[in-house]
């Protein structure tokens, strides 16, 4: 079997539109109905709702307090737009950081979640993000662990990575299988 992977010259928001279109096209080819989209402020999520019409779009946000206590970065305006277009928004603990980040911050030590995250970043920040949001969505019951999905993430702002994978619950992380890399930055 021969499949196409698109490599972007640079990571970041300028590749968002192309990433979403690549994901939409492959979802149609594979009859995939569930698309996960990582979005911090909601800008990428709003764009995804327009490009991914007809698909079940699940947007995964940063946790409240990620950057500053009690602050949710996903704007209320973007939340209303996404939900009005049928998108589902999930805000939950990050699968890799959660308690691992607390250990790093308090004891200046790295534990398993951070090591896994850093290992996945060797393939790009977006690969780490897509794997993590797949775990989060499975743990929340928003996607099944026996059906392929497409997960979209990025580096900093926007989307630059899309993977086809079959999600697993966090407790089964080592059973996660990335089936296709649709696009990612070329480093």
Secondary structure, 3 states (H helix, E strand, C coil): CCCCCEEECCCCHHHHHHHHHHHHHHHHHHCCCEEEEECCCCHHHHHHHHHCCCCEEEEECCCCCCCCCCCCCCCHHHHHHHHHCCCEEECCCCCCCHHHHHHHHHHCCCCHHHHHHHHHHHHCHHHHHHHHHHHHHHHCCCCCCCCEEEEEECCCCCCCEEEEEECCCHHHHHHCEEEEEEEEECC
